[in-house]
């Protein structure tokens, strides 16, 4: 987060915190603020995923300040 490692965050804790069963498919989109933005047990189209990312405040800022 902000170019710093997220201390104490690893795949095991993510699987546990989001109740992902072993061998299950789960798409999780977690914002830089650590909040869950999307959770899906089914594949999500790239269009939907990129639209969601592009709607996030940090991405909006990046797009506005892109030179």
N, CA, C and O atoms as a DFTB+ gen file, in Angstrom:
268 C
 N C O
     1  1       0.864      -1.177       0.000
     2  2       0.000       0.000       0.000
     3  2       0.903       1.230       0.000
     4  3       1.792       1.352       0.843
     5  1       0.678       2.132      -0.936
     6  2       1.527       3.315      -1.098
     7  2       2.997       2.945      -1.155
     8  3       3.830       3.565      -0.494
     9  1       3.312       1.923      -1.955
    10  2       4.678       1.429      -2.168
    11  2       5.320       0.843      -0.924
    12  3       6.542       0.709      -0.860
    13  1       4.510       0.492       0.061
    14  2       5.002      -0.151       1.277
    15  2       4.350      -1.526       1.394
    16  3       3.183      -1.690       1.038
    17  1       5.095      -2.515       1.890
    18  2       4.477      -3.834       2.058
    19  2       3.370      -3.778       3.102
    20  3       3.472      -3.063       4.098
    21  1       2.327      -4.533       2.860
    22  2       1.222      -4.621       3.811
    23  2       1.602      -5.656       4.861
    24  3       1.491      -6.859       4.623
    25  1       2.042      -5.195       6.005
    26  2       2.500      -6.071       7.069
    27  2       1.351      -6.955       7.552
    28  3       0.257      -6.468       7.837
    29  1       1.613      -8.248       7.639
    30  2       0.614      -9.170       8.154
    31  2      -0.425      -9.611       7.132
    32  3      -1.354     -10.345       7.467
    33  1      -0.274      -9.172       5.898
    34  2      -1.216      -9.577       4.857
    35  2      -0.520     -10.589       3.959
    36  3       0.502     -10.300       3.336
    37  1      -1.092     -11.762       3.911
    38  2      -0.570     -12.803       3.033
    39  2      -1.748     -13.603       2.494
    40  3      -2.890     -13.384       2.897
    41  1      -1.473     -14.517       1.599
    42  2      -2.575     -15.247       0.970
    43  2      -3.390     -16.030       1.991
    44  3      -4.609     -16.131       1.851
    45  1      -2.750     -16.582       3.010
    46  2      -3.476     -17.355       4.018
    47  2      -4.482     -16.476       4.750
    48  3      -5.622     -16.888       4.966
    49  1      -4.077     -15.282       5.132
    50  2      -4.994     -14.391       5.849
    51  2      -6.114     -13.899       4.933
    52  3      -7.242     -13.705       5.388
    53  1      -5.819     -13.697       3.662
    54  2      -6.859     -13.266       2.727
    55  2      -7.882     -14.377       2.535
    56  3      -9.087     -14.125       2.572
    57  1      -7.406     -15.622       2.328
    58  2      -8.337     -16.751       2.198
    59  2      -9.228     -16.854       3.439
    60  3     -10.436     -17.061       3.328
    61  1      -8.624     -16.708       4.613
    62  2      -9.382     -16.816       5.858
    63  2     -10.365     -15.657       6.011
    64  3     -11.546     -15.874       6.281
    65  1      -9.885     -14.441       5.840
    66  2     -10.720     -13.257       6.065
    67  2     -11.920     -13.185       5.123
    68  3     -12.972     -12.657       5.485
    69  1     -11.755     -13.722       3.907
    70  2     -12.832     -13.656       2.926
    71  2     -13.520     -15.000       2.722
    72  3     -14.276     -15.190       1.769
    73  1     -13.244     -15.930       3.635
    74  2     -13.900     -17.245       3.656
    75  2     -13.851     -17.948       2.302
    76  3     -14.862     -18.455       1.817
    77  1     -12.667     -17.971       1.700
    78  2     -12.477     -18.662       0.430
    79  2     -12.084     -20.102       0.740
    80  3     -11.066     -20.355       1.385
    81  1     -12.895     -21.028       0.279
    82  2     -12.633     -22.448       0.516
    83  2     -11.466     -22.916      -0.345
    84  3     -11.280     -22.422      -1.457
    85  1     -10.678     -23.864       0.159
    86  2      -9.570     -24.408      -0.642
    87  2     -10.085     -24.945      -1.982
    88  3     -11.077     -25.672      -2.027
    89  1      -9.416     -24.586      -3.048
    90  2      -9.782     -25.043      -4.377
    91  2     -10.911     -24.270      -5.029
    92  3     -11.241     -24.523      -6.188
    93  1     -11.511     -23.334      -4.310
    94  2     -12.626     -22.549      -4.856
    95  2     -12.098     -21.378      -5.678
    96  3     -11.006     -20.870      -5.424
    97  1     -12.882     -20.959      -6.660
    98  2     -12.572     -19.754      -7.420
    99  2     -13.216     -18.569      -6.722
   100  3     -14.395     -18.618      -6.369
   101  1     -12.455     -17.516      -6.525
   102  2     -13.018     -16.272      -5.982
   103  2     -12.180     -15.125      -6.512
   104  3     -10.958     -15.113      -6.356
   105  1     -12.830     -14.175      -7.130
   106  2     -12.172     -12.962      -7.565
   107  2     -12.405     -11.918      -6.485
   108  3     -13.547     -11.635      -6.124
   109  1     -11.337     -11.352      -5.977
   110  2     -11.419     -10.296      -4.968
   111  2     -10.689      -9.071      -5.498
   112  3      -9.536      -9.164      -5.921
   113  1     -11.345      -7.947      -5.477
   114  2     -10.706      -6.682      -5.817
   115  2     -10.688      -5.866      -4.543
   116  3     -11.732      -5.486      -4.013
   117  1      -9.496      -5.608      -4.066
   118  2      -9.318      -4.894      -2.802
   119  2      -8.654      -3.558      -3.117
   120  3      -7.604      -3.511      -3.758
   121  1      -9.270      -2.488      -2.667
   122  2      -8.749      -1.155      -2.932
   123  2      -7.485      -0.867      -2.136
   124  3      -7.153      -1.572      -1.183
   125  1      -6.796       0.180      -2.547
   126  2      -5.583       0.580      -1.831
   127  2      -5.880       0.952      -0.384
   128  3      -4.990       0.927       0.466
   129  1      -7.137       1.298      -0.109
   130  2      -7.528       1.620       1.264
   131  2      -7.840       0.359       2.066
   132  3      -8.161       0.441       3.251
   133  1      -7.748      -0.808       1.421
   134  2      -7.952      -2.070       2.120
   135  2      -9.383      -2.557       2.142
   136  3      -9.667      -3.610       2.713
   137  1     -10.300      -1.804       1.524
   138  2     -11.694      -2.229       1.529
   139  2     -11.992      -3.087       0.301
   140  3     -11.380      -2.926      -0.755
   141  1     -12.938      -3.991       0.465
   142  2     -13.341      -4.889      -0.602
   143  2     -14.206      -4.126      -1.601
   144  3     -15.235      -3.556      -1.238
   145  1     -13.780      -4.121      -2.853
   146  2     -14.506      -3.418      -3.910
   147  2     -15.359      -4.370      -4.734
   148  3     -16.402      -3.980      -5.259
   149  1     -14.916      -5.625      -4.849
   150  2     -15.655      -6.612      -5.627
   151  2     -15.296      -7.995      -5.131
   152  3     -14.131      -8.290      -4.865
   153  1     -16.302      -8.839      -5.008
   154  2     -16.109     -10.250      -4.685
   155  2     -17.046     -11.033      -5.590
   156  3     -18.244     -10.757      -5.651
   157  1     -16.485     -12.019      -6.295
   158  2     -17.311     -12.807      -7.207
   159  2     -16.821     -14.242      -7.234
   160  3     -15.620     -14.507      -7.295
   161  1     -17.776     -15.166      -7.189
   162  2     -17.467     -16.589      -7.322
   163  2     -17.419     -17.005      -8.789
   164  3     -17.087     -18.147      -9.107
   165  1     -17.752     -16.074      -9.675
   166  2     -17.749     -16.336     -11.111
   167  2     -16.774     -15.390     -11.805
   168  3     -16.519     -14.294     -11.307
   169  1     -16.231     -15.796     -12.937
   170  2     -15.369     -14.879     -13.686
   171  2     -16.110     -13.590     -14.025
   172  3     -17.327     -13.587     -14.207
   173  1     -15.371     -12.519     -14.105
   174  2     -15.920     -11.200     -14.396
   175  2     -15.282     -10.707     -15.682
   176  3     -14.083     -10.891     -15.892
   177  1     -16.063     -10.089     -16.533
   178  2     -15.506      -9.591     -17.794
   179  2     -14.467      -8.509     -17.512
   180  3     -14.546      -7.781     -16.522
   181  1     -13.495      -8.429     -18.410
   182  2     -12.473      -7.396     -18.241
   183  2     -13.103      -6.010     -18.314
   184  3     -12.660      -5.088     -17.629
   185  1     -14.133      -5.861     -19.139
   186  2     -14.810      -4.567     -19.230
   187  2     -15.392      -4.138     -17.901
   188  3     -15.216      -2.993     -17.485
   189  1     -16.090      -5.050     -17.226
   190  2     -16.678      -4.730     -15.922
   191  2     -15.586      -4.422     -14.898
   192  3     -15.702      -3.484     -14.110
   193  1     -14.533      -5.223     -14.925
   194  2     -13.441      -5.037     -13.968
   195  2     -12.756      -3.687     -14.178
   196  3     -12.531      -2.948     -13.220
   197  1     -12.426      -3.365     -15.425
   198  2     -11.759      -2.092     -15.689
   199  2     -12.675      -0.905     -15.433
   200  3     -12.212       0.140     -14.976
   201  1     -13.967      -1.047     -15.718
   202  2     -14.912       0.036     -15.405
   203  2     -14.934       0.316     -13.907
   204  3     -14.956       1.471     -13.483
   205  1     -14.928      -0.748     -13.114
   206  2     -14.933      -0.582     -11.663
   207  2     -13.644       0.086     -11.194
   208  3     -13.679       1.014     -10.386
   209  1     -12.518      -0.384     -11.699
   210  2     -11.229       0.216     -11.328
   211  2     -11.191       1.683     -11.741
   212  3     -10.765       2.541     -10.967
   213  1     -11.637       1.967     -12.963
   214  2     -11.616       3.353     -13.447
   215  2     -12.528       4.273     -12.655
   216  3     -12.337       5.489     -12.682
   217  1     -13.515       3.729     -11.951
   218  2     -14.417       4.557     -11.145
   219  2     -13.861       4.883      -9.759
   220  3     -14.427       5.704      -9.037
   221  1     -12.759       4.244      -9.393
   222  2     -12.184       4.452      -8.059
   223  2     -11.459       5.793      -7.988
   224  3     -10.862       6.229      -8.973
   225  1     -11.508       6.450      -6.825
   226  2     -10.917       7.789      -6.688
   227  2      -9.438       7.876      -7.090
   228  3      -9.046       8.833      -7.758
   229  1      -8.624       6.914      -6.705
   230  2      -7.199       6.976      -7.051
   231  2      -7.002       6.902      -8.558
   232  3      -6.165       7.608      -9.120
   233  1      -7.778       6.043      -9.205
   234  2      -7.676       5.917     -10.663
   235  2      -8.191       7.178     -11.337
   236  3      -7.615       7.620     -12.330
   237  1      -9.265       7.766     -10.817
   238  2      -9.772       9.026     -11.370
   239  2      -8.686      10.097     -11.300
   240  3      -8.473      10.839     -12.259
   241  1      -8.012      10.171     -10.172
   242  2      -6.934      11.139      -9.999
   243  2      -5.820      10.877     -11.005
   244  3      -5.306      11.811     -11.621
   245  1      -5.441       9.597     -11.176
   246  2      -4.395       9.246     -12.134
   247  2      -4.771       9.682     -13.552
   248  3      -3.950      10.250     -14.271
   249  1      -6.011       9.411     -13.944
   250  2      -6.442       9.756     -15.294
   251  2      -6.469      11.268     -15.512
   252  3      -6.138      11.742     -16.599
   253  1      -6.862      12.027     -14.486
   254  2      -6.918      13.482     -14.612
   255  2      -5.536      14.115     -14.645
   256  3      -5.352      15.178     -15.236
   257  1      -4.560      13.464     -14.011
   258  2      -3.212      14.041     -13.916
   259  2      -2.212      13.338     -14.816
   260  3      -1.003      13.458     -14.621
   261  1      -2.709      12.612     -15.793
   262  2      -1.842      11.891     -16.716
   263  2      -1.263      12.869     -17.742
   264  3      -2.000      13.553     -18.452
   265  1       0.055      12.921     -17.804
   266  2       0.726      13.806     -18.779
   267  2       1.764      13.025     -19.513
   268  3       2.448      13.570     -20.380
